[in-house]
């Protein structure tokens, strides 16, 4: 991936974006197929006047490739112990949070899984901080095994792993790996990742490809919007997804658009992203990556999430907690990673999706047809 990034330094991207004109945007929109280069035009200030036609095209492409369905998933935090120091995160070891950290026991994982399964979820995302001692690979493997007893579809969003670790979990039935680069800009990356293995830019950059080589069926990438210039990081994230579509062609590739809305006091959000610009980024990404899944989490406000439904979203989380044990066990007693904006119940969000003319999908039907990935 680094060689792809080398072809697109920030200055080149900035120049191309800033020099795009109305006629460039109109020329790109007049074409049916769009290249990754076209994204620079679609991300430009000039393209802000064309969000309406971009939205119409994004909706058409999404319906063509995904139908009128939105996959539903829920995050399940296994631990809030973290030895890394990412300045924007409430779990960071030096975040100043003095609250007791916990790692769920096997019984506690079962309890949370039973609660979520009882709410109708069939697709769970297991999360941890970066704590290889408190949360070693063997623990994550066990978490995946337990979750597979309750859910047909299990994904992880944990620290970067070796290919053998991903292969071990994939052979058990792990379906997806989500791993955000946070920012692709090396200098900013170094500024905000102060401690822990996560400070190793290259090891993280290549992790998702290791997961793909290990046979993981769903791969999700993204930039944490707010750390750096959204246009440039958004372009690099799309470039990453585009690269994975070629190198990990057996996997389906998705892009997430996490935006920092709340951060610990010590991190004033460096480059806040407006609603309008987030929409522009999603539309531009959809036009150049028509087959990529788009994930939208409960970080975003309810009214804004509802407006995003017809614009390219394919997966939404619902009823989320970012606290370990936050569903059936400990409520709000444990430390959260970040505040959730959309606190509606899964049923309420399902209703909103249906009213928008889409079908919320709780079950991953693909799996039933995938002979390489037998049901647990
Ligand atoms: S972003 Fe992840 S690795 Fe960084 S401090 Fe938060 S939980 Fe730890």
Boltz pocket constraint, residues with backbone or C-beta under 6 A from the ligand:
constraints:
  - pocket:
      binder: B
      contacts: [[A, 81], [A, 82], [A, 83], [A, 84], [A, 85], [A, 86], [A, 89], [A, 90], [A, 91], [A, 92], [A, 93], [A, 128], [A, 129], [A, 130], [A, 198]]
      max_distance: 6.0
